């Protein structure tokens, strides 16, 4: 199957914040054959390749952006095999994370339910080591299959990679890489017990986070534990940023570390709010906040 190439795709139509101007192109990949094609095409498309899933952790400027969006659309049904330690589930990077959690619940495969309520796709969850309520994606990964234009497809075990706080390094050297397939190590449990944990996680998240808003999730990383500083959300809250608006953008009234588009927001307003949040926390607590959301310029 060949690469589907889209010219001048708008990031506002491809990110959960609904912000951003046009990139150079978007390459949609549904097969391994398309990856081989892409390796030949990329040099002629110009710009820099950027792996794109559901766009749930991106803040894009108005552009035009010198980017080629590379979107894995390999979303076939996961394959499960049992072994002495439980189950290994292999799934494509283009498979939706909420959809995967629902499938695991029905199959009685436990481990991922703490990620309930996190949008996005499997590839993005691995690439950002998405986490919630004590569960991090990387802790459940057995192997990950990655693609680079020079090396093609390669499997890497979790031990060969480096997972950190909202960080993933496959240790393949410099240059572009794309998560293509993931193998998760999961445990068997009763479907009703898994559902109860998923329901509890979602109820907690819904009560404290704007889960239905146009948002990119948490925009700042929590300060390192060794600093003794409070979470980014608490720091922003105590610095008076909860509910703070800038035009059509705002820090959520539910959780100060969530930037939301109220419907008419612009990238400039979003960036201004981020700068305001950083400076307010720095002035009051002497803490330098680092962005978790990826800013595309």
Buried (B, 14 or more C-beta within 10 A) or exposed (E): EEBEBEEEBBBBEBBBBBBBBBBBBBBBBBEBEBBBBBBEBBEEBEBEBBBBBBBBBBBBBBBEBEBBBBBBBBBEEBEBEEEEEBBBBBBBBBBBBBBBBBBBBEBBBBBBBBBBBBBBBBBBBBBBBBBBBEBBBBBBBBBBBBBBBEEEBBEBEBEEBEBEBBEBEBEBEEEBBBBBBBBBBBEEBEBEEBBEBBEBBBEBBEEEBBBEBBBBBBBBBBBEEEEEBBBBBBBBBBBBBBEBBBBBBBBBEBBBBBBBBBEEBBBBBBBBBBEBBBEBBBEEBEBEBEBBBBBBE
